Amino acid sequence: MEMSFATQEDVFQAIEPVMYNTFKKFSNKKIVNYPFPRITYKDAMLKYGTDKPDLRNPLYIIDLSEFFNKCTFKPFINRTVRAIKVNQSMSKGFHEKMLEFAMKIGMKGLGYLEVQEDLTFKGPIDKFIPEDLKKELLKLANLEKNDTIFFIADTEKRATELSGQIRTELGKRLDLIDEDVFQFCWIIDFPMFELDEHEKLEFSHNPFSMPQGGLEALENQNPLEILAYQYDIVCNGIELSSGAVRNHDIEIMLKAFKMAGYTEEEVKTKFGALYTAFQFGAPPHAGIAPGIDRMLMLLTNSETIREVIAFPLNSKAEDLMMGAPGIVKREQLREVHIEIGK
């Protein structure tokens, strides 16, 4: 749906009842938390390690980077350190399986500590934490007896990603996921820009979104601190839709693209329809389009989206029913004015 003269809030008010009533009518599962909670992108990445959090999993991630800079464990010093607390003890076999999983996703190891009855620690990295800091760790991580806490250390981007995967795996292995509920949430306040691998500024998600603060923000704020009116609706760890308040102002559009390295001529050439339309004025507008196939996947308890698509592509991205992709004759290309370069 697209709404003219609409704000982000207008979209939420319009779509939430549709999603709630659809899932309520076609499933016997309970819908937890309505209206749907709103989580900023920054908080989602820190607390869940993903912008598509499964809120049925009660585990969350905390940042202990600053704490471990005061310790003597070299692999954790000057690294981003994330931790996940679990309120139960683990067997040696469980730790071995988690280590095996960690190595499989690219980690060099998976540090952990177990909290004993007397609130002392037991585990591979216990000796690297000075005695006078152990009470501080208990308080920081809100640890109690019989808790186990896992540690993930890497660059900020990798630590975020890896901790999210460890959180998900722990939730599954410990059977913490309630399969009889739907838990929706909105992810909001996505960053407008990010740096690529060459430290060059680029759009982080949808380049045609309206930056929060408009032109003034683009001209005066640190680009990496500018947020966009972008939002995702997520259910049980599945992104059902991305949406945004669209950029409708040519001046703001040109400024945003200039910051990402595009000249006005490039914008005009690559996005001619919008460039032309915005010259004549366009109403503020916002939209969203929840994926029906993803909704059906959840409603039918299907493992993958392929199970609810009539004619899914195979592993080679081929449509076996239509025989696509197929060979295209030069005459067909000529009809649509496509020329193959030599």
Helices and strands as residue ranges (DSSP letters): E 2-4, H 8-26, E 30-32, E 38-40, H 41-47, E 61-63, H 65-68, G 74-76, E 80-86, H 92-104, E 111-115, E 121-122, G 126-128, H 131-140, E 148-154, H 156-173, E 181-191, E 193-195, E 201-203, H 214-220, G 223-225, E 227-235, E 238-246, H 250-259, H 264-270, H 272-279, E 285-288, H 292-299, G 305-308, H 330-335
